[in-house]
Amino acid sequence: MSYLDESLAPGEIIVARFSLHWMAKWRLFAFLVLAIPTLGIALLAALYEWLRLRAIEQGVTNRRVVRKSGIISRRTTELRLASIETIDLRQSAMGRLFDFGNVVLTGRGETAMCFTHIADPIDVKRAIEGAYAEHVESGHATREAHP
């Protein structure tokens, strides 16, 4: 079971999951190519990179935005929808060409969250804004917190 599924509070639902773009996997491809001249030694690095990439979970629920990474240890960044102040999209020329980029969320205070090398960054931004509009601006978050 994924972290996103495990960490759902009662009444919380997953709105969208975000995946990494294939360009984020360039190190994995490089290690696989290097496995031939290094007689398979680079396969260990490729295995580690594959596990690292598989351990990344990103998504938005009706209450928060979540990013989890880590193979054995776990590192999570969570930002409540109600505390989001800005959602920025950063996309280079190459990112626009291949449809990947970074989505940066800024919360109250110094809280920041960055989804790097994300596939379809405009859709990611739209999903977060939609969840925010649906569950924060409409007042669902207030009603759920104070029944």
Backbone bond lengths (Angstrom), bond angles and torsions (degrees), N, CA, C in turn:
res aa  C-N    CA-C-N  psi(-1)  N-CA   C-N-CA  omega(-1)  CA-C   N-CA-C  phi
1 M - - - 1.442 - - 1.531 108.45 -
2 S 1.300 116.55 140.81 1.453 121.22 -177.20 1.530 111.31 -79.18
3 Y 1.329 115.04 159.77 1.464 120.52 178.57 1.519 110.83 -60.08
4 L 1.322 115.71 -41.45 1.460 120.07 -179.19 1.524 110.68 -58.87
5 D 1.329 116.90 -42.88 1.466 120.81 178.26 1.530 111.48 -69.07
6 E 1.342 116.51 -41.11 1.465 121.21 -178.12 1.523 113.00 -65.38
7 S 1.326 116.27 -33.31 1.465 119.60 -171.11 1.527 114.17 -93.40
8 L 1.309 118.22 7.53 1.463 120.44 179.49 1.526 111.16 -67.74
9 A 1.306 115.33 132.38 1.464 121.12 175.20 1.529 108.42 -83.59
10 P 1.323 118.67 163.63 1.466 120.07 176.90 1.534 110.47 -57.45
11 G 1.314 116.28 130.44 1.455 121.71 -179.92 1.519 114.24 85.53
12 E 1.320 117.22 -3.83 1.469 120.89 -179.24 1.532 109.39 -92.46
13 I 1.311 116.34 137.51 1.462 120.98 179.54 1.532 109.72 -129.00
14 I 1.311 115.63 152.35 1.464 121.07 177.48 1.523 108.29 -81.70
15 V 1.317 116.19 124.83 1.456 122.26 179.57 1.524 110.20 -88.09
16 A 1.343 116.78 -44.20 1.465 120.99 -179.75 1.518 109.80 -157.81
17 R 1.333 115.24 150.47 1.465 122.99 172.22 1.517 107.11 -112.99
18 F 1.332 116.41 143.63 1.455 121.08 -177.54 1.523 109.56 -114.21
19 S 1.316 116.22 136.94 1.459 120.51 -179.60 1.519 111.17 -111.70
20 L 1.317 114.31 156.35 1.454 120.31 175.97 1.526 109.92 -75.64
21 H 1.296 116.23 148.83 1.460 121.90 175.94 1.522 108.47 -75.32
22 W 1.316 117.08 155.65 1.468 119.65 -179.95 1.524 111.92 -62.89
23 M 1.337 118.31 -23.73 1.466 120.77 177.59 1.531 111.40 -67.79
24 A 1.327 118.15 -21.48 1.460 121.37 177.32 1.522 111.02 -71.55
25 K 1.310 116.40 -12.14 1.460 121.52 -176.99 1.524 112.36 -100.47
26 W 1.340 118.08 19.19 1.460 121.05 -176.11 1.526 111.74 -62.40
27 R 1.332 118.45 -35.20 1.471 120.00 179.07 1.523 111.60 -64.83
28 L 1.318 116.26 -38.74 1.459 120.31 177.53 1.523 109.95 -60.56
29 F 1.329 116.76 -46.63 1.466 120.47 179.17 1.525 111.06 -63.27
30 A 1.331 117.30 -39.77 1.467 120.93 179.34 1.529 110.86 -63.25
31 F 1.327 117.49 -43.53 1.461 120.15 179.02 1.524 111.34 -65.05
32 L 1.321 117.33 -36.75 1.459 119.81 178.15 1.524 111.10 -65.60
33 V 1.321 117.31 -38.78 1.464 120.92 177.63 1.530 109.83 -68.22
34 L 1.325 117.34 -39.39 1.465 121.19 179.86 1.530 112.57 -71.35
35 A 1.316 117.78 -14.34 1.461 120.15 -179.28 1.523 111.39 -64.13
36 I 1.315 117.51 -29.50 1.466 120.51 -179.07 1.537 110.72 -68.24
37 P 1.347 118.91 -56.10 1.477 116.84 -178.59 1.530 114.61 -71.61
38 T 1.338 117.93 -19.56 1.471 119.83 -179.73 1.527 111.81 -96.30
39 L 1.320 116.24 13.88 1.471 122.62 179.01 1.531 112.78 55.19
40 G 1.316 115.96 38.89 1.456 121.38 174.25 1.511 115.72 90.73
41 I 1.330 118.67 -6.81 1.466 120.29 -178.95 1.527 110.86 -62.53
42 A 1.324 116.70 -37.29 1.468 120.11 -179.81 1.528 111.74 -68.09
43 L 1.338 117.54 -11.71 1.472 119.51 176.79 1.531 111.41 -64.10
44 L 1.325 117.01 -30.44 1.467 119.56 176.57 1.524 110.66 -64.41
45 A 1.324 116.32 -42.76 1.459 120.35 177.56 1.524 109.94 -66.63
46 A 1.329 116.88 -38.12 1.469 120.69 178.30 1.531 110.30 -64.53
47 L 1.324 116.76 -40.81 1.468 120.29 178.14 1.527 111.10 -62.62
48 Y 1.337 116.64 -45.08 1.459 120.43 177.46 1.526 110.71 -59.58
49 E 1.333 117.11 -46.49 1.467 121.08 -179.12 1.526 110.81 -62.88
50 W 1.319 117.63 -39.59 1.465 121.55 178.56 1.531 110.01 -63.56
51 L 1.327 117.06 -44.57 1.466 120.68 178.31 1.526 111.07 -64.27
52 R 1.340 116.59 -41.32 1.469 120.81 179.38 1.526 111.34 -61.22
53 L 1.323 116.20 -43.52 1.467 120.00 -179.43 1.528 111.61 -68.95
54 R 1.331 117.04 -38.22 1.467 120.36 178.57 1.524 112.64 -66.85
55 A 1.337 116.82 -25.35 1.462 120.87 -177.10 1.525 112.69 -81.13
56 I 1.319 118.26 -7.96 1.461 120.88 -178.73 1.530 109.11 -83.46
57 E 1.322 115.12 124.25 1.468 121.54 175.44 1.515 108.43 -124.06
58 Q 1.321 116.06 135.89 1.451 121.12 -179.23 1.520 108.48 -141.71
59 G 1.321 115.92 138.85 1.451 118.02 179.07 1.515 112.31 -176.75
60 V 1.318 113.46 178.32 1.459 120.54 178.05 1.529 108.01 -131.53
61 T 1.336 114.93 137.66 1.461 120.70 174.49 1.525 107.26 -109.69
62 N 1.317 116.17 -175.51 1.457 118.82 178.08 1.531 111.74 -75.94
63 R 1.349 118.01 0.22 1.463 120.76 179.54 1.521 114.85 -127.68
64 R 1.345 118.31 -23.45 1.458 119.97 -173.77 1.521 111.94 -155.56
65 V 1.318 114.57 165.62 1.458 122.78 173.99 1.521 105.86 -109.89
66 V 1.346 117.33 135.59 1.454 121.87 -171.59 1.529 110.33 -129.68
67 R 1.341 115.92 137.35 1.464 122.46 169.78 1.513 106.85 -134.35
68 K 1.347 116.63 124.37 1.461 122.39 -179.09 1.518 108.43 -124.89
69 S 1.328 115.63 137.73 1.460 120.49 174.81 1.519 108.09 -141.08
70 G 1.318 115.84 168.08 1.460 121.04 178.07 1.509 111.95 116.90
71 I 1.331 115.53 134.56 1.463 121.00 -179.57 1.528 109.76 -84.82
72 I 1.314 116.77 -59.64 1.464 120.82 179.02 1.523 109.75 -101.22
73 S 1.319 116.17 -53.57 1.459 118.77 172.89 1.522 107.58 -79.82
74 R 1.286 116.99 162.61 1.461 121.38 -175.88 1.514 109.81 -124.68
75 R 1.314 115.67 133.97 1.465 121.13 175.29 1.521 107.75 -126.75
76 T 1.326 115.84 120.49 1.460 119.30 -179.46 1.522 110.36 -121.12
77 T 1.304 114.23 147.23 1.451 121.81 170.92 1.515 105.65 -126.73
78 E 1.306 115.97 124.22 1.458 120.74 -179.40 1.519 108.68 -130.20
79 L 1.309 115.36 138.49 1.459 121.10 -179.43 1.523 107.66 -132.77
80 R 1.323 115.80 121.58 1.466 119.49 178.59 1.513 109.61 -64.67
81 L 1.321 117.13 141.04 1.465 120.97 179.46 1.524 111.15 -57.69
82 A 1.319 116.29 -38.75 1.465 119.96 -177.44 1.523 112.93 -66.10
83 S 1.338 117.55 -19.58 1.461 119.32 -178.40 1.531 113.20 -98.66
84 I 1.322 117.94 3.37 1.460 120.60 178.86 1.522 109.63 -74.91
85 E 1.329 115.52 129.92 1.462 121.00 176.78 1.523 111.69 -104.89
86 T 1.339 118.05 -43.43 1.469 120.55 179.28 1.520 110.42 -137.88
87 I 1.327 114.54 152.65 1.455 122.40 173.37 1.527 106.07 -128.92
88 D 1.331 115.91 110.15 1.456 121.31 -177.33 1.515 110.82 -106.50
89 L 1.305 115.63 143.63 1.461 122.79 177.18 1.518 107.66 -111.78
90 R 1.319 117.11 126.86 1.463 122.29 177.84 1.515 108.26 -122.98
91 Q 1.316 114.87 118.15 1.456 120.30 -174.77 1.526 109.09 -140.49
92 S 1.316 116.51 122.28 1.462 121.05 177.71 1.533 109.06 -77.59
93 A 1.328 116.19 175.95 1.465 120.24 176.80 1.525 109.88 -60.94
94 M 1.344 116.42 -42.31 1.467 119.87 178.08 1.527 110.48 -65.56
95 G 1.321 115.99 -38.00 1.455 120.32 177.77 1.519 112.27 -63.97
96 R 1.322 116.81 -39.09 1.468 119.77 177.03 1.516 110.76 -66.81
97 L 1.332 116.03 -38.06 1.459 120.72 -179.50 1.526 111.72 -65.88
98 F 1.355 115.75 -42.27 1.466 120.32 -176.87 1.532 113.48 -103.02
99 D 1.339 117.86 6.58 1.459 124.29 175.75 1.526 113.70 60.75
100 F 1.343 115.83 55.52 1.453 121.11 170.24 1.520 108.44 -142.07
101 G 1.323 116.02 164.29 1.456 119.76 -179.67 1.508 110.72 178.48
102 N 1.321 114.96 -168.13 1.453 122.27 179.01 1.525 109.18 -115.56
103 V 1.312 115.53 139.12 1.455 121.41 174.15 1.522 106.26 -116.99
104 V 1.341 115.70 121.04 1.454 121.29 -175.70 1.532 108.76 -113.34
105 L 1.327 115.69 123.63 1.463 122.17 177.53 1.519 108.62 -103.80
106 T 1.297 115.86 135.03 1.456 120.57 176.02 1.521 107.71 -116.63
107 G 1.312 114.82 130.00 1.454 120.09 179.50 1.509 110.55 -108.30
108 R 1.306 114.91 -171.59 1.468 120.14 178.08 1.527 109.37 -64.88
109 G 1.302 116.01 145.33 1.461 120.09 -179.50 1.514 110.52 73.83
110 E 1.324 116.22 -133.80 1.449 120.60 -178.05 1.518 112.43 -104.52
111 T 1.292 118.07 12.25 1.447 121.35 -177.86 1.520 110.69 -69.60
112 A 1.326 116.18 127.40 1.463 121.52 175.82 1.521 108.37 -139.88
113 M 1.305 115.64 147.84 1.457 121.94 179.93 1.509 107.28 -138.05
114 C 1.333 116.69 134.95 1.458 119.60 -176.80 1.524 110.53 -128.55
115 F 1.303 115.89 125.61 1.460 122.07 171.04 1.524 106.04 -96.67
116 T 1.338 117.65 108.15 1.463 120.72 -176.28 1.525 111.35 -98.35
117 H 1.316 114.83 147.23 1.475 123.14 178.95 1.524 111.56 49.87
118 I 1.316 115.43 45.29 1.452 121.32 -177.34 1.531 109.60 -86.77
119 A 1.310 116.39 141.80 1.463 121.12 176.16 1.525 108.87 -75.76
120 D 1.310 117.50 143.64 1.465 123.74 178.18 1.533 112.48 50.24
121 P 1.330 118.53 61.43 1.464 119.98 -174.70 1.527 113.99 -62.43
122 I 1.315 117.78 -28.91 1.468 119.50 177.90 1.526 109.92 -67.43
123 D 1.338 116.93 -39.96 1.463 119.99 177.05 1.533 111.43 -66.19
124 V 1.335 116.36 -36.58 1.468 120.47 177.57 1.528 109.63 -63.43
125 K 1.318 116.11 -47.37 1.470 120.98 178.76 1.528 110.16 -60.42
126 R 1.321 116.26 -43.30 1.464 121.09 179.60 1.531 111.00 -64.02
127 A 1.333 118.21 -39.61 1.468 121.20 180.00 1.529 110.84 -65.43
128 I 1.330 116.62 -41.31 1.467 119.89 179.30 1.530 110.35 -68.17
129 E 1.331 116.41 -44.12 1.468 119.74 178.14 1.522 111.23 -63.34
130 G 1.336 117.06 -37.92 1.461 120.69 177.86 1.518 111.92 -65.14
131 A 1.337 116.56 -42.95 1.466 119.97 177.81 1.521 110.33 -64.59
132 Y 1.321 116.77 -39.33 1.463 121.29 178.24 1.529 110.21 -62.71
133 A 1.331 116.28 -47.85 1.465 120.51 -178.96 1.530 111.39 -64.17
134 E 1.314 116.14 -41.21 1.460 121.17 -177.28 1.519 112.80 -69.47
135 H 1.329 116.60 -40.46 1.459 119.25 -169.34 1.522 115.25 -111.50
136 V 1.326 118.55 -11.66 1.462 119.91 179.24 1.522 109.95 -113.13
137 E 1.321 116.44 -56.64 1.462 119.73 -177.37 1.517 112.47 -64.63
138 S 1.344 116.55 -32.77 1.468 119.09 -179.36 1.523 112.63 -79.07
139 G 1.347 116.36 -11.78 1.466 119.50 176.55 1.510 114.33 95.74
140 H 1.346 119.03 4.33 1.465 120.28 177.93 1.520 112.03 -60.67
141 A 1.318 117.21 -38.88 1.458 120.28 -177.97 1.525 110.57 -64.32
142 T 1.301 116.84 -38.38 1.459 120.48 -179.93 1.525 110.37 -69.11
143 R 1.329 116.99 -43.19 1.458 120.28 -179.51 1.524 111.41 -66.82
144 E 1.371 116.74 -37.76 1.467 119.48 179.59 1.514 110.89 -67.70
145 A 1.330 117.37 -36.82 1.468 121.24 -177.79 1.530 111.41 -73.75
146 H 1.338 116.45 -32.64 1.459 121.57 -178.04 1.527 109.87 -128.26
147 P 1.341 117.50 80.97 1.482 119.95 -177.99 1.505 113.69 -68.02
